[in-house]
Amino acid sequence: MGSTQLEVERKYDVPPGAVVPALAGVGPVATVDDPVTFQLEAVYHDTADLALARGRTTLRRSTGGEDSGWHLKRPEGTARSERHEPLGDAEGPVPEVLLDEVRALVRDHPVTPVATLRTRRVVHRLRDRGGTVLAELADDTVTAHSVGEDGAATVDSWREWEVELVEGDPDLFEQLAAPLGDAGAAPAAGPSKLARALAGRLEDMAGPEGPEPSRHGAAALVVQANLRTHLDAVVGHDPGARVGVPEDVHKMRVATRRLRSALRTFRPLLDRDVSEPLRGELTWLAGVLGQARDTQVMWDRLDSMVEKEPSDVATTDVRGAMDSELREAHDSAVTTATAALDSVRYFRLLDALDELVRRPPWNPVALGSADDVLRPRVHAEWKRLRRRVRAAQETEPGPDRDEHLHEVRKAAKRLRYAVEAVEPAFGAKAARLAAAAESVQEVLGDLNDSVVTRALLRQLAAESAGRPGNALLYGRMHAAEERHAARAQAQYDAAWHAASRRRLRRWLRS
């Protein structure tokens, strides 16, 4: 059985002759244990194009230390999560449970050794007055052997210090900075030992960094940064989504929809022979994720409503029957989504999105300024929303109006996504319009959920013929949803009034 922990550490480059300073008395550090020496070997695994390393992720098989075994380290905010699995046979394959964590990076490509690092590690444990280990300082002398795609071997050696928190507070890093700096330590130039060992290959693949997106810079920079952000979100939420974690399914679906929306809003900037097929594939992915998400939301919504009903109406038998039907639908949707995330179709979509973000097929218009090119694209989304609102206003209450309001919600979401995409270039005025569009989207999302819930309740009631207790419960819940929908309609009217204020969109015309 493996384990996962959060790793908080700082690395320092040090010259060969540096001496670890006396740290007892620095901040909360009262004593420092006698150093313990280890001889470590770590074999790092990756794809031929270093997909893990480019994703700031490391997968290694380590021997010689107190934590021998397989280690997978992934970025998590400002820290890194580290998952351990048993060592196993030296000739055995990478544990599948670890590959599943990084499937969105490695996909169906072979994962093989790319570098071997041998390290002489001297560990100093820093304790407080009560004997608690606050942190460990590792003094590492490293020799790295790596093999390039052409088969040529490279050997490099260096020394570094690594301070990893155990029970200490993050303030300890700042308290140790001065004595470590006085001893010759400087913040590490690279994020990891592997990054240093593979530096030449990684730099070749990364390409030059461009300027930051701005209002007067190229429109292409703004759109490319937006696409990269949402592709990173898809990949980042993949591990949780493939095991059905509701929040990851939701956020992965949102990121997928944002990518699709960006390709739609900014399609004049890109070669449509490339972008249009991708929109279709993103629609497919959002659809399979949506089924898993929507069934979970509906289940939670109905469960919450049942909790408010009296026990003589929401009996155990009635609740059990309802849960059984909803669970079956949800489990089926999750199974379908998991299969999709393990499919060749999904992996090729990720490959194509990688290529799109790295080397976008720009049309000449994309080289124009964000001011000239992107504002009209966002303004077009605003006008689309306004047309949808007018169509809904001209329709009598009922199913047709519900459908028009559903279209308003989708248009509000597209406007929001478009404005948020250009927000890095246009700042606070864009943020205010995005927030207003989000308010319209959210209240109409609630209204649409009520429409769908009422339809499901009618279906469940029809299927419960001969079971009066079920029909009574579904009828009461349907009435509660009608009242909820009336409140949501009033909230929508207020949200649209606020969002349609002229000053919110004045910047689209300036």
C-alpha positions, 0 to 999 in steps of 0.5 A: 500500500502506498502513501502520499504526503505534502513536501515543503522544501527549499533547495540551494546551490553551494560551492564544493568547499562550503561547510554546513553552518552551526544552526542551533539557536537560529529561530526555534532550532535548539539542537542539531543531531549528529549528521547521518550519511546515506549513499543513494541511487535514484533512477528517473523514468520519463517519456522520450519527449520528457513529458513528466519533466516538462510538467514539473513532475518526477517519477523515480525508483530510489534505493539506499535511504530511509525511504527506498521505493518508488516516488512520484512528485507533483506540483501542488500550489507552492509545495509538492505532493509526494506519493510512495509505493514499495520498491518491488523488483529492480527489473519490474515495471513502473507501478500502474497506480503511479502511472495513473496519477500522471496518465494525462502527461504520459498518455499511452507513450512508453515510460523508461529510464532517462537518468540515474543520479547517485548522491552522497547525502549527509542529513542534519536534523533540526530540533526544537527544545522539546525534541521535535524535528522541525526540518532536515537539512540534506547536504548532497553531492550528486553525480548524474548520468543521463542519456539523450535521444541520440544515445549519447551519455552525459555525466555531471556533478554538483553539490546542493543543500536541501531544507525540508520541513518536517514539523516546522513552520514555513517561517523557518525558511526565512530564519535559516536564510541568513546563516545558509547564505553566509556559508555560501548557499544561494537559491537553486537555479533549477527546480530539481536534481533531474531538471539540472541533469536534463537541463540541455534537453529541457531547454531545447524543448521549452523554446524561448519565452515571449513577452507578457500579454498586454493591451498593446501587445499582440493578440496572439500572446493573450489567447495563447496564455489563456489556452495554456492555462486551461490545458494545464487545468485539464491535465492537473485535474485528470488524476482525480477525475479518472477516479470520480472525485466530484470536484476534479470532474467539475473543474476538468469539465470547466477547463475543457469548456473554456478551451472550446469557448476560446477556440470559438470566440477567437477562431478568426485568429487561428487556422480553422482546419486545426481549431475546428476539429479540436472544438469537436473533440472538446465537445465530446470530452465535456459531454462525457465529463458532464454526464458524471458531473450532472448526475452527481449534482442532481443526486446531491440536490435531491438528497438535500431536498429530501432532508427537508421533508418530514420523516413520515413522507421521506421514509427509509423505503422511499429514500432508498428507492430514489437513491437506488435509481440515482446511484445507478445513473451516476455510477454508469456516467462515472464508468463512461467518463473513466473509460473515455479518459483511458481512451486513445481518442483522449490521448490524441486530443491532449497531444493535439492541444499540446501542439496547439499551445506550443505552436499555435497556427496563427492567422495574420490577424493574430499579430495585431494588438489586443486592443484592435483584435480582441475587443471586437471579439468580446463585443460580439459575444456581448451582442450575442448575449443581448439577442438571446435575452431579447428572445427570452423576453419576447416569449411567454412563460413555459417550456419555450421560455425555459429553453430561451433562458437556457440559451441566455445562460450559455451566451452569458458563460461564453461572454464571461469566458471571453472577458476573463481570457482578455482580462490580463490585457485589459485589467479591472474594467474587464474583471467587472464585466466578467463578474456581471456575466458570471452572476447572470450565468449562475442564477440561470444555472440554478434556474436550469437545474430546477427545470431539469430537477422538475422533469426528473421528479415527474419521471420518477413519479410516473415510474412509481405508480402503485407506490403512493408514498413515493408519488407524494414525496416527488409531488412535494419536492416538485412544488418546492422546486416551482417556488425555487424557480420563481425566486431564481427568475426574480434574481435573474431579472436583477442580475441582467439589469446589473449586467446590462449597464452601459458603463460595464461595456464602455471599454469594448468600444473605446 
